Amino acid sequence: MPGDELQKQVSEGKVSVYGSNDVLTMALGPEHPGRVRGVGAGISPRQYFNLPKPQRMSFDDRLKDSLRVLLQEETKKMEAKAREEALRMEARTNNW
């Protein structure tokens, strides 16, 4: 029986019991777009499951984020290189 199989999967932790892809949805099938079964009219899945609205990032914001990440990566590389050089110089002075 499908219900027994779902209960087994839940007890084994293979299936989520929360959110929009829960056991009930798996048992009853997917909901129609824009509706939440058993809640009533006028409630969207985003409202019911307290999901954030998708954020649109402008091109400038995406570019700034990309540049920030690149700058952080380059900074880490330069810091690592400086540490290596400092260790080399320290090793040279200790050998004198």
C-alpha positions, 0 to 999 in steps of 0.5 A: 500500500502506498501510504505504508511505504510513505510512512516507512520513508518518513520514519527512515528520514528519507522524506520531508514532513515539512514544506511544500514537498511533504508527505501529504503532497506526495500522497495526494499529488501536486497541487494546482498552481497558485493554490494550497489544498485544504487551506481555503481560497485566496492563500498562495503557497508562498503565503502559506509556507512563508516563502520569501518573494524572489528578489531580482538583482539589477545588472549593476548589483550582480556585477558588484557582487561578482567583483566583490567575490573576485576581489576577495579571492585575489586578496586571499591569494596575495595574502597567502603569497605574502605569508610564503615570502615572509616565511622564505625570508625568515628561513634565509635569515635563520640560516645566516 
